[in-house]
Amino acid sequence: MDVRDFVDYYENKHVPFICSLAPVPAVYKRSYLKRGDALNMEDAAIGFDVVTETVFPDRAALQAWLGKIFAPGTRERVFADEEKFLDRSRYWAYVVEERVTSESCR
């Protein structure tokens, strides 16, 4: 699948599908890699095309959302849809703790 088709499927099929299954997270965004950009380091070695970020107000909200997305019967539908455009062998998910720097750090 070329990049345009990948982005189109993700944005116009997968995102609405996921949003139909559970409440939309506080943040649900996709950042697509701009291959060939002069600022990319080791462009050919970059092993992903998108970084997806979801943000929840707390762990309970995350767990409730995951409970809906991965409920029996729903999980299989999610995985089947992801198989249409994602290489699940190259799919990673992590919980991170965010730190934000503002102008006040000067």
Helices and strands as residue ranges (DSSP letters): H 3-9, I 10-14, H 15-21, E 27-32, G 43-45, E 50-55, H 59-69, H 74-83, G 88-90, G 103-105
